[in-house]
Amino acid sequence: MIRSATTLLIALALSLAAVAASTAAVPSPANSTLPDCMVFCPLGDVSFTVVVRDLANNPINGSNVVLDFSGCPNAYICAAIGGEPYTVNLVARTLSRPTDGSGTATFPGHVGGTGPAGCARVFADGVLLKSYALATPDQDSDGQVVLFLWNDQPLFTSKLGTADPTADFDCNGTVDGTDQLFMNTHSSHGCYGFVDPTQHRSWGSIKQHYR
């Protein structure tokens, strides 16, 4: 009788341990940490950082984080040129990389264009963590920021004073003067460096390759 009870307790303990092990590494949207909004620049000088934690609030090492822009038809995904800490898939329209020991994955994404609320999605090991609008100073979605000789500034100006998330770069809920300063800071930024606004039209023949 005692032996049977002991065997039952051991089996129960092993079962509970197996359940705990199977759920411990499952990413938890509630416990993970993500930015309030998604902001990028084609030059890659704006980073998006995700910290993935499991159901027990422990950071997950090696979790595959995917930024999925397939729902954002106007997102401009710059082709990889080497040195990026993430993998670019132009067909799937994604950026991906694994988390480090602290559960962190940072994307200094070379991304332009804009997209409405919910179009950009963040996954960790296939679990949806959060969805976003896409905001970049590349308001006309051509892979570069040209403020005064093309469409980026007029498009941004039309959103001033609104709650349009595609131009709210500081995530405060309003497109205002601070967001204009952000635009100014990123003027002439392109996928592969600084661009000459006077040569803007020369991009027309190649930009569709990366859309």
N, C-alpha and C positions, 0 to 999 in steps of 0.2 A: 504493500500500500504506500509506504513512504517512498519506495523507489519509483512508483508510478507518478506520485505527486511531484517528485523531484524532476523526473523526465518531462512532465507537463510544463513545469516552471521554466526549465531550460529551453524547451521548444518555444514557449511564449516569448521569452527574452530574445531568442534568436530571431523570431518573427518581427518583434518590435524593432530590433536593430536593423533588420533588412529594410523595413518600411522607412526608418529614419535615414538610412543610407541612400535609399532610392529617391527621397524627396529633398535631401540636403542640398544637392547641386542643381536643383531646378530654379532658374532665375525668377525672382519675385518682382513684379512691377511696383508693388507697394514699398518694398524695401530698397530698391535700386534708386540711385540718384542720377537725375538728368536735368539739363538746363530748362529754364522756363520757356525759351523759344529757340528756334533753330536759325542761326545766322552764319553765313559763309561769305567768302570773297573769292573770286577766280584766282587771285594770286596765292591763296592758301595761307594768308596771314591772320585768319580768324579760326580759332579751334573750337571744336564741339567735344565735350568730355562726358563719358558715361561711366558710372561705377555700378557694376552688376553685383547684386547680393542675392542670396538664396532665401528660402522660407524661414530659416533660422537667423536671418540677418547677417550671415557670414559672407564676406567677399568671395567671389568665384574666380579662381585662376583658370585661364585658358578658355573662357566662355567666348564663343564666336559672336561678335557684335556686328550687325549689318545695318547700314543706313540705306534704306530702300526709297529711291526716287521714282520708281516706276509709275506712281500715281500722279506725278508732277510733269505734265507734258512740256512745260516751258523751262524745266530745270536744265542747265547747261553743265554736263559732266565733262570736265577736262580730261583728256587722255593722259595716262601716266607718262612721265618723262624720266622716271627713275629717282629713287631717294624717298619716295613717299612711304610713310610707315603703315600704309594700308594697301589693300588690293582693290583695283578698279575693274569693274565689269561693265563695259559700255553697253553690252547687249541687254543684260539684266537691269542696268542703270542702278548699280549699287556700289558702295564702298564698304569694305569689311576688314576687320582685324580682330585678333584674340585679345582678351584682357590679360593684364599682368598679375603679379602676385597679390596686389591690393584690389583686384577686381576692376581695374581702371583701363579704359580704352579711349585714347584721345585722337581725334581726327582733325588735322589742320587741312581741311578739305579744299581742294581746288574746284569750287562749285560756283556757278553763277545762275542767274535767272530767278524767278519767283514762282510760287505755287500757293494755292488756297489752303485753308485750314484742313488738316487731315491728310494732305497729299503725300507728305513725307513720313515714313514710318521707321521706328527703331526696334530691331529685334535682337534678342540674345538667345542663342541656341534655339531659334525658332519661336521663342515666346515674344509676343508683342509687348514692348515696354511702354511706348508712348507714340503718339502721332502729332505732327506739327504742320503749320504753314511753313513755307520756305521763304526766307528773307535774305536778299543780297543787294549790294549797291548796283549790281548789274541788272537794273530794272527792265531793260528791254531784251534780256535773255540771249545775248550774242557772245558771251564769254569775255567781255571786257567792260570796263567802267569809263565812259566818256561823258562828262557832265554837261559841257556847255556847247558842244558842236553836234550833239546827237540826241538821242531820246531819253537817256537815263535821268537827267535832271528834270525835264518836263513831266515825266511819269511820276517821279518822286514828289514833285511839287503838288501835283494833283491829289496826293494823298495826305498832305499836311493838314493837321487838325482832325483827322479821322482816326479810327481804331484799326485801320487796315494792317493786319499782321505782316504783310509782305514788305512793309517799309518801317516797321517798328523794331529797330535794331537793338534797343536797350530793354526790351520786354516790359515796358511800363504801361502798355495798353493804349498809348497815344503816339501818333507820329508828330514829332515836334522838333524844336531847334537842336536838341541833342542828336537826334537822328540825322539832321542835316550836317552836323559836324562830322558824324560818322561817314556820310557820303563824301564829304570833302577830303577826309583823310585817305579814302581809298580811290580817289580820282586817278585815272590812267593805269589802274591795275588790270592785268590780263592773266590768262591762264599760265603763260610762260614768262612773265616779267612785266615791265612797264611798257605801255603802248604809246605811240605817237598819235594823238587824236586826229591829226591831219591825214593820217593813213588809214583811218577807220574803215573806209569802204573796201580796202584790200582784203579784209577778213571775210567778205561775203562769199568768196568762192570756196572757202574751206570750212566755214563754221558748221555747216550742216553735218559734217562728218562726225562731230562730237555731240550732236543733239539726240 
